[in-house]
Amino acid sequence: MAPEKKTHRKPAIVVTRYDHERLSRLAESHAARHPKVSDELLAELDRARIVEDGKIGVAVIRMGSTLRFTSDLGQDRTVTLVFPGEADIAAGKVSVLTPIGAALIGLSAGQSIGWTARDGQVHRLTVEAVEAPAASSVAATASVTLRPAS
């Protein structure tokens, strides 16, 4: 008999209507250039519960949120989830159009999720804490222009 492989259900996630619309357009506009991560982001958005913008909890990861997570690799990192043009790994700014960024959107503190790195390895992370985006950060991301992939 083959050993039983442990599987994890993906946790329930919540996304604001505004982020859902922007991120859907972003994923679709990058589908030709980055099909795998675009598909991952769209899959996460498809399973998300969509709430009105003012009805999301402060401990839910959305665009501009700063969060701390631990991983099965022994990492304990603090990052901010951003749009691709703002990404800067040295500054802890992770793009939503990366495998880990797509996995983070909509999670809450205490939730865990598996994600597949670009090298094909599956990892697991747990969100330890979430800080809501600053009002100025929300206003800045609202002005992000989404252009189609070239």
N, C-alpha and C positions, 0 to 999 in steps of 0.2 A: 504494500500500500504506500502511495506517495505521501510525503509529509504535507500536512495542511499548511497552506500559505495564509498568513494573517492579512486580512484586508481591512482597510479603514474606510468608512463612509465619509464623504466630504461633509463638512459642517454646514449648517444653514448660514447663509450670508445675506446681508442687507446693503442695498445701494440706493442712493438718492436718485430721483427721476432725472435730475440735471446731470449727475455723473454718468448715469446709465446711457443717456443720449450722447454725451460727449465721447465716452469711451467706446460706444458702439461705432460711431463715425470714425474714431481714431483707428480701431482695429480693422474696419473695412478698408480704410484708406491705405493701410500698410500691408494688406493681405498679399499683394503680389511680391513685395520685398521681403516680408517676414511671415510667411504663411503659418508656420507652426505656432509661434507665440500669438499671432492674431487669432488663430482658431482657439487657443487656450483661453485667451481673454474673452472671446465671444461665448465660449462654453460657460465660463464663470458668470458672465452677465445673464445668460439664458436661465441659469438656475437661481439667480438672486431674487429675493423679495424686494420689490421696488417700493420706496416710501417717498412721500413728499419731502422736499428739501429741508424744511424746518422740523421734521419728525424723526430725525435719525439720532440715535444715542451718541453721547460724547466718546464712548469707548469703542466705537465702530471705525474701522480703517476706511478712510475715503481719500480722495486726492488732496495732498497737502498734509495729511496726518503724519505725525512723528510717532514711531512705535519702537518698542523693544521686543526682540524675539530671541528665543534659544532654539538650538537645532540639535539633531542627532549627531552632528559633526563636532559638538561641544562648543559651538559658537554662542556668544551672548552679544548681540549687536543692536545698536540703535540706528534707525534709518528713517528717512522721510520719503513717502511715496509721491513721485512727481511724474510729469509728462516727459516724453523722450528728450525734448530740447533742453530741459532743466537738469537732466541726469548728470551726476558727478559722483562716482563711487568713492573717491577720496574724501569728499565732503559728506558722505553718507546719504546721498540722494539717489534713490533707486527708481528706475523707470518702470512704469506700469506695463511697458512693452518688453519686459524681460520675463523669463519663466517664474522667478520668485515674486516679481511685482504683480503679475497677473494672479498668482496664488493668494497674495495678501489682500487684494481689494475685497471689502465687505466683511472681513473677519472681525471678531471682537476679542477683547482681552480674555484669555483663558482657552481660546479655541486652538486646535491643532489641525494642520493640513499637510498632505504629501504633495510634493512638486518634483517635476523632472528637470534636472539641470540640462544645460546644452550638451553635456557629454553623455547624456542618457541615463545617468545615475539618478535614482529616486531617493529623495531626502524628505525628512519630516521636520517641521518647525512648529513651535508653540508661541503664540503671541502672549507676552507677559504683561505689557502695558501699552496704552494708546493715549496720545494727546491729540485733541481736536486741532484742526488747522487754525492758525491765527486768522482773524477776520481779513487782514491785509493779504494773506496768502490765498484765501478763497477768492477775493476780488481779483488778484493777479492771475489765478488760473482760469477765471471766467473770461479773461481777455485773450487766452491762448487761441491762435488761429490754427485750425486743422486744415492741412493741405493734402490733396490726393498724392499718393505715392507716384514717383516718376519712373 
